[in-house]
Amino acid sequence: MTSDMAMQLGRAAAHISMRRAGRHQIVIGKDTRISGYMLESALMAGICSMGVDVLLVGPMPTPAIAFLTRSLRADAGVVISASHNPYQDNGIKFFSSDGFKLPDEVEARIEELIVSDEISHLRPTADLIGKAYRIDDAEGRYIEFAKRSLPKDLDFQGIKLVVDCANGAAYKVAPTVLRELGATVEVIGNKPDGMNINAGCGAVHPELLQESVRRCNADLGIALDGDADRAVFVCEQGTVIDGDHVMAALGLDLHRNGLLAKQTLVGTVMSNFGLELSMSKTGVKLIRTPVGDRYLLERMLAEGYNFGGEQSGHFIFLDHNTTGDGLISALQILSLVKRTKKPLSELAKAMTAVPQVLVNVHVTQKPRLESIPDIDCAIRESERRLNGCGRVLIRYSGTEPLLRIMVEGEQSILVKKVAEDLAKVVRKHIG
C-alpha cells in the first residue's frame, strides 16, 4: 500500500460516489499507524482532485466511520487501517453512503478504474476541485451514538473494568463511553506512538488484559483490536471467553426478550457444534456462513436477521450498527452482566463446547471432493457415525497445499476416530 496507490484509490472512489447532482463528500478516518498520515494525505489529494470534498475525523474506530458516513450524509466513508495486523501493514476499507461495506462488484469497479486508467482524463480545475474539512465533533457524535444502544435508565455503576485499546483507534472513545456510563475503568493500551498498535496487547494478545483483570480484581476485561471492530472478553477470573460462548449468552438474552429476529442466530462454519446444540434446546436456529464478517453481514441482510458473530470477537448487531462494532459489543455484554447480576463466567455457561479434532492433510492436488467417490462416501459415513450429535467440516486451505478436516461431537473418542479414519481415505487418494 503506497501513497500513489492511495491517491488512485481516492480518485476512483470519488468517481464512483458521484451518483447525484451537487457537491459530494467522503469521510476519511484512520487508526493510529504511523503510515496513516501519509495515506490520509494521499487519499485526500485523490478525492479532492476529482471535485469531491473530504471530511477528516482523525483516529476513529472502523464502526465509527460507518456511523459517521450516515450521520454526516456523506457519499462514502474510508478507513485507513489493517485491523489486528502489526503497524508495518496498512490497508483501506470503503463504506457506502448507508454505512455498509462496499459489495464485491463495486470494489471490482474501483479496481478496474485504476487498472484501465479510465479516470486519468477527468481532472476538475479551479473552483471545481474539492476541499478538506476537519470534523471537530466526530468523537462526540460517535460517543453519543454508542451510548444510545443502551436503555436510558441503564448504567454501569458498581462495575469495575479493565479496557485494552490495543494502542489503536478506540484509545480515546472507548474509555470515555464506559466512564460516562458510570463504570470504574482501568485503561491499558491507550498510548499509541504509531508503531505499538496491536503490539503485545489488544484482542490479538489478551494476556496482558488477563493479568490486569486479576491484578485489579476487576469484574470484566475488554480487549479491542486495532480498528475496534471486534472485542474479546475476559471474565472476572481472568479467563478469555470464546466468541461462541459470548454469542450464546447474547443470543439467548435477545431471544428471551423477543428481540432476536426470526429466532435465528448467524454464525460461521467454525462455530462450535455446542453452540448449535444450546440454541436448538431453546428453539433458536443457528445458520452458518463461510468465515468472515462480510459473509455474516450478507446473509443477515438477505434474510432479515439482526445478530451474528464469529469466534474471533466480530459481533454484528444490525439493530445498532451496520458493521461489527467492538464498543457496541462491549456495551451489550456489560448490559447483560448488569441486568442479570451474573458474572461473565456464569453467563458463558449458556453453551458447552463439544470436543473438536482438527487434522491437516498435505495434498498434491485440490479436486472437488464430490468427484472422488471414496472420499464422498467416507464423508457421508463419518456423518452417519456421529448420528446427529456432531458434524464434519472439510475444506481446502486457501494459501497452503492442505485439506483441513474438522470433526466435532459429544463423544471425544468417537470424534478422534472419525477424524483419523477420514484422513486415511483422503491421504490414499490426494495425499
N, C-alpha and C positions, 0 to 999 in steps of 0.2 A: 504494500500500500504506500504509494509515493504521493507527494504533493501534486504532481502532474496528473496522476490518476484521479485524485480527489477533485481537482478542478474540472476534469472531464465529466466525472460523475455529477458534479454540481450543475454543469451546463445541461447534461442530458435530463437530470431530474427536474430542473426548472422548465425545460421544454415540455416534458410530459405533463407537468402540473398545470399548464396554462390552458384550461379547458373552458374558461368563461371570459366574458369581457371585463375590462377594468384592470386595476392593479392586482398583482399577485404577491403572496408572501409565503416564505418557508421558514419554519422554526429549526434552529440548529442547537443541539445540546451535546454534551460530551461527558466522559468520565475523567479521571484525574491523571491519565498517562501523559508523559512529557510530550509525546508526539501529537497530542490533541491540539496544541496551539498551532502547529504547522498545518495540520489537516483542516482545522477550523477555518484558518485564513484562506486556504486554497479553495475549499468548498464555497466559502462566502464570495470569493472573487468569481468563481464559475457561475454561481447563481445570479449574482448582480450583473454579470456580463450578458445575461440573457434577458435583462429587463425585469427581473423579479426581486422584490425586497427580501431582506434577511432579518429574522428576529432572533437575536442571540440571548441564550439563557444561561450559558456557562455550565459548570459541572452539575448535572442533574441525573437522577435515575432514568433508565430507559422508559419505564412505565410513565414517568412524569412527562416525558416528551410526547407520548401517545395522548395523554390528557391535555397537555398544553396546546397541541396541534388543534384539538377540538375547541378548547376554551378560547383560543385566540383567533378562531375562524380562519386558520391558515390553510393553504392549499396542500401542504405536505409537511412532514416532520423528518428530521435527520438526526441520528445519534451516532457519534463517533466513539466507538467502544469495541473492545474484544472480550467483553464479559468477564469470564473467570480466568482468562489466559494471562500470562505474565506481561509485564509492562512493555517488553520489546514488540509485542504484537499489537495490531490495531485493525479496526475494520469500520465499515459504515453500514448502518441499517436505515431503512426508509419506512415511514408511515404514510398512509394516505390521509386525506382530509378528515376521514371519520375515525382516525386513530388506530386502524388495523394495519398490520404489516402488509406490504405490497404483495399481491399474488405473483406466482411464478411468471405468468405471461407478461406482466408489466416490468418485472426485473429483467426479463429476457429482452424486452423492447429497449430498455435503458442500455443494456449491453450492446444491442445492435446499433443504436445511435452512435455509440462511441467507436465501435469497430469499423462501421461503414463510413465514418467521417461525415455522416449525413447532416449534422448540425454546424459544420465548420463555417458555412456561409452565412449563418444567422448571427449578426453582430449589431445589436442596437447601439446607438451612439447618442451623445449629448444628453438631453433630459429623459431619454427613453431607457437608460440603464438603471439598475436597481440601487437601492440604498440599504444600509445596515443600521439596525436599531437594537440597543441593549434593553431587554425587558427586566426592569429592576425588581418587580414584584413577583417574578416567576416562582421563587421558593415559597412565598406566602400563599400563592394560588394553590400549589400542589399540597402544601401542608393542610390547608383547609379542606381540600378535596379528599385527602386520605382520612381525615377525622370524620367527614360526613358519611363514611362507610359504616359507622357505628351508630347505634341509637343515641339520641341526645342525652339521655339520662344515665348513660353508662360511662364510668371512668375506671381508672386502674389504681386508685388509691389503695395503699397497703401491699402493692405488688413490687417486688424488688427484681430488677432485670439487669442482665449484662448484655450489651449490644456490640457486636463486632461488625464494623462498617467496611472491613477489608481495605481500608485506606482508599476507598473508591467513591463513587458518585453520590452515595447517600450519607456521606460523613457529617453533613450539617442537618439535613432534613429529618433523618430517622430519629436521632436523639431528641430533636425539638418536638416532633409529634408525640413521642412517648412521654416526655416530661409534661407537655401541655395537657395530656390526658391523665396526669396525676401519678404516674409511676415513678419510683425511685430508680434512676438509671446510672449504671456504671458503663462507661463507653471505652472500647478499645478499637484499634484500627481506625482512628479518626485523625491521623496526622499525615496526610498524603504529601509526598515530596516529588511526585512524578514518576518515581521508579519503584515504589514499595507497594503498589496496588496488588492485592492477592498474595503478597509475599509472606508465606507462613501464617496467613490469617484468613478470615472470611469463610465463606461456605465451603471452599475447596480444602481448607486446612482448619477444621474446627477444634483442634487440640488445645489451642490457646484459650478458646472460649470455654471448653470443658474445665480446664484448670481454673479459670476465673470464676466460673459459677460455683465451683466447690469452695474456692478461697473466700468468696464474698457471701457464701451461704445464700445465694440468690434463689428466687422461685423459678426462674426460667432463663434460658440464654437464647439469643437470636443472632445468627450469622448470615449476613448478606454477602452476595458476590460483588464483583467489581462494578457492575452496572445496576445492581439491586433489583433485578427482575426475578430473583429467586431467593429463598430463605431456607436455612437449615436450623432445626431447633434442638436445644439441649435441655433435658429435664432437670429438675431440682437435684437429682442425684449425680449430675454431670455426665449423663449418657446421651449420645446422639440418638434422636428418634428418627427412624427411617421414614421417608416420604410417604410410603404406603400406609403406615400407621397414622400419620397426620391426616391423610385423605380419608381414612376410615372414620376417625373421630369427627372431622368436619362434615363429611358426607352424611353420617348418621344424625348429627345435630341438625343439619339442614332438613333432612327427611322428617325428623320428629316435629319440626316446626312448620312443616308444609311448604318449605322453600326450595326443595330440590326438584328442579324441572323434570317432569316425566319420570320421577323416581329413578333417575339414572345417573350414575357416576361414570365419567370418562377417564380411563387410564390408558396405559400403553401395553404393548406385548410383554414388557419387562416387569409389570406389576406382579407381585407375588400372588400365587393362587389362593393364599389365605385371605387376601382382600376380597376376592370373588366369593369365597365361602361366607365371610362375615356379612357381606352385603346381601347375599341371597337369603340368609336367615331372617332378615328384616324386611324383605320384599323390595330391596333395591337391586337394580340391574347394573352390572358392570360391563361396559363395552370397551374394547381395546383398539388402539390405533398404533401405527408404527411409532418408533421412538422419535421424539422431537415435539416441542411445543407448537410448531407450525401445524402438524398433523392433528394434534389435540384441538386446536382452535378451528381448523377447517371442519372437523366432524361436529363440534359443538354448534357452530354457526349453521351448518347444513341441516341439522336435525333438531335444533332448538333446545340444547342442553345448556346448563348455566354453571356447572362446576366440574373441573377436571384437573388432573395433575400427573406428575412424574415422581419417581423415587428420588430424583436428584434435587427436589425442592422447588421445581416450577409448578405453581398452582395458579389456575386461571379462574377468577370469579367474574363471569361476564355481567353479573348484576352490578359490579363496581368499576371494572376497567376492561379495556379491550385487549389486554395482553397480560402476561404473567407479571405480578407486582409483589416483590418481596415484602414491602412495608404493609400492604393491604393484607397479605397472608399472615403476617405477624399480628396485626390487629385482630384478625378473626380468631386466631388461636388464643390470644390473650382474653378476648371476649368470652370464649368458651370456658377458659380457666376461671374467670371472674364469676360468670353466671352459674356454673355448676359447683363452684367451690371445691374443685378437684384438681390435684396436681397433674402436670402433664404426663408423668409416669403412669398414672392410673388411667388417664384418658387414652393413652396409647394402647391399652389393652382392648380397645374396641375391635381389634383383629389379632389373630395369632398367625404368625408366618409359618408356612409349612416348609419342610426340608426341600432344599433345592440343590441339584447337582449340575455343574457346568463342565462340559467336555469339549475341548477344541481338537478337531481332527484336521491334520495337514492334508490338503488336496492338491492334485496335479491339474485339475480342470474344474469348471463350475457349471455343469449341465443342469437343466431343470430336473429336480429330484423326482417329479412325477413321471419323467421319461425313462426312469430306471425301475422296472417292475419290482425287483427285490428290495430296493430301498423304500419305495412307496408302500409295499406290503409290510415292511418292518415298522414303518411309522404307524400304520393302522393297527398293527398287532400291539405296539407299545401303548397306544391309547386304550386299546381293549383291556390290557392288563391292569391299567390304572383304574378302570371301571368307574369313571366319573369323579374320582377322588384325587385327580391330579391332571397335569397337562404336559404336552411335549411341544417345544418350540425349536425349530431348526432353521437356521439362516446362515448364508454366507457372509463372511466379513467383507466390508466394502473396501478395505485397504490392504488385506493380507490374504495369502492363499490358505484360508482356513474355513472350515464349516463348523459353526458353533451349535452344539447340542445342549439344550437346557431341558431338564426334566424336573417337575415338581410334583409332590404328592404328600399325603398324610403319613405314609409308611416309609421311613427313611431307607430301610434295607431294600425294599422293592424299588424305590426311586433310583438308587445307586445301580441296581442290577439292570433295570430297564435302560439306563443311560449307557452302561457298558456294552450291553448286547447290541444296541442301536449303533454305537460307534464301531463295533466289529464289522457290521454289514457295510457301513459307509467306507471303511478302510479297504475292504475287499474290492469295492467297485470303483472308487475315485480317489483313494488314498495313495 
